[in-house]
Amino acid sequence: MNSVTLKIPPTLQLSEFDLSMTLAAKLFDEGKLSSGQAAEMAGITKRTFLELAGKFNTSIFGYTTEELDEDLKNA
């Protein structure tokens, strides 16, 4: 796996885990990483990644809230 060094303003106050999880969740959300790859990137298990994804505004179901609401209206 490649490494990248980022310069983060100290006022942002994000941990290394938060940064890696945010990026992993975003790439998973965009379909660029599988859940297993995203978990590996964040340094956690796949199960933990799936449990934490929602806290990083990422759905593990592939639906947006709007799409789910629309499906429920049509049910």
Residue pairs with C-beta under 8 A, 6 or more apart in sequence:
1 40
1 41
6 19
8 14
8 19
14 22
17 42
17 43
20 41
20 42
20 43
21 42
21 44
21 49
21 52
21 56
22 56
23 41
24 33
24 38
24 39
24 41
24 42
24 49
25 38
25 42
25 53
25 56
25 57
25 58
26 56
26 58
27 33
27 38
27 41
28 34
28 35
28 37
28 38
28 49
28 53
28 58
29 58
29 59
33 41
35 46
35 49
35 50
35 60
36 46
38 49
39 45
39 46
39 48
39 49
39 50
42 49
44 52
50 60
53 59
53 60
54 60
63 71
